[in-house]
Amino acid sequence: MTASQRRIKVLLGKPGLDGHDQGAKVVARAMMDAGFEVIYTGLRQTPEQIARIALEEDVDVISLSSMAGSHLPFCRKLKVLLEADGLTDKVWMIGGNLPAQDHEALRELGFKGIFPSGSKLDAIVDYIRKEVK
């Protein structure tokens, strides 16, 4: 069964000590309104917790919402865990407070979908639909 024949399943994780989740909840609602199944982790997740949930739930998309500025070290740790769990075929994306100078490093880590604060909800949904095979 392809993604077009079933609901796309998205993990939306809140990494580290980031206590800001209003934007993540807005994005999660937009994803649900688009027909995606969304698993929201809640606040203050470790890379290990996010990788475990992604594996256990067999998600199509692993997305992070980061407002605290620790996205690069977090993504470096998460990349290793996702690779070890064989999740490199999933769509990896991140949104939030992401300075432009960090975008290339995030892409190199495998987070191809980058949505800085203020990104349009339609752009996020469209990206997921386009990328999930």
C-alpha positions in Angstrom: 0.0 0.0 0.0 1.5 3.4 -1.0 1.1 6.6 1.0 -1.5 7.8 -1.5 -3.7 4.8 -0.5 -3.5 5.4 3.2 -3.1 8.3 5.6 0.4 9.8 5.8 1.7 9.3 9.4 3.8 12.2 10.8 5.7 12.3 14.0 6.0 15.9 15.4 8.7 16.1 18.1 9.6 18.8 20.5 13.4 18.4 21.2 15.3 19.1 24.3 14.6 21.9 26.7 12.4 23.8 24.3 9.3 24.8 26.3 7.5 26.6 23.4 4.9 24.5 21.7 2.2 26.8 20.5 3.6 26.8 16.9 4.0 23.0 17.0 0.3 22.7 18.0 -0.8 25.0 15.1 1.3 22.9 12.7 -0.1 19.6 14.1 -3.6 20.9 13.6 -2.9 21.9 10.0 -1.4 18.5 9.3 -4.5 16.8 10.8 -6.8 19.1 8.8 -4.9 17.9 5.7 -5.8 14.3 6.5 -2.4 13.2 8.0 -2.2 11.1 11.1 -0.1 13.1 13.6 1.7 11.8 16.6 2.8 14.8 18.8 5.4 13.9 21.4 4.8 16.7 23.8 7.6 18.9 25.2 11.2 18.1 26.2 11.9 14.9 24.2 15.4 13.4 23.9 16.8 12.2 20.6 16.4 8.6 21.9 12.7 9.2 22.7 12.0 10.6 19.2 13.9 7.9 17.4 12.0 5.2 19.4 8.6 6.7 18.7 9.4 7.0 15.0 10.4 3.4 14.9 7.6 2.0 17.0 4.9 4.0 15.2 6.3 3.3 11.7 5.9 7.0 10.6 6.4 8.4 7.1 7.7 11.7 8.4 9.9 12.6 11.3 9.5 16.3 12.0 10.9 18.5 14.7 9.8 21.9 16.0 12.7 23.7 17.6 12.5 27.2 19.1 15.4 27.0 21.7 18.4 27.2 19.4 19.7 23.7 20.1 18.6 22.2 16.8 22.1 21.4 15.3 23.4 19.3 18.2 20.0 17.7 18.7 19.8 16.8 14.9 23.4 15.5 14.9 22.5 13.0 17.8 19.1 12.1 16.2 20.6 11.4 12.8 22.8 8.7 14.2 19.9 7.1 16.0 17.6 7.3 13.0 20.3 5.7 10.8 20.9 2.9 13.3 17.1 2.2 13.3 17.0 2.1 9.5 14.8 5.2 9.2 16.8 6.9 6.4 14.0 6.3 3.9 11.6 8.5 6.0 11.1 12.2 5.3 13.1 14.3 7.9 12.1 17.9 8.4 12.4 20.7 10.9 10.7 23.9 11.7 11.0 26.8 14.1 13.7 29.3 15.1 16.2 28.2 12.4 18.7 30.9 11.4 19.5 30.9 7.7 23.2 30.1 8.4 22.2 26.8 9.9 20.0 25.6 6.9 22.8 24.0 4.9 24.1 22.1 8.0 20.6 20.8 8.6 20.3 19.7 5.0 23.6 17.9 5.2 22.3 16.0 8.3 19.4 14.8 6.3 16.7 17.3 7.3 15.8 18.4 3.8 12.5 20.1 4.7 13.4 23.3 6.6 10.6 25.6 7.7 11.7 28.7 9.6 9.2 30.5 11.9 6.6 32.2 9.7 6.5 29.5 7.1 3.1 29.0 5.5 1.1 26.0 6.8 0.2 25.1 3.2 3.9 25.0 2.3 4.5 22.4 5.0 1.6 20.3 4.0 2.5 20.5 0.3 6.1 19.5 1.1 5.0 16.4 3.0 2.5 15.3 0.2 5.3 15.8 -2.4 8.0 14.0 -0.5 6.2 10.9 1.0 6.2 8.2 -1.6 
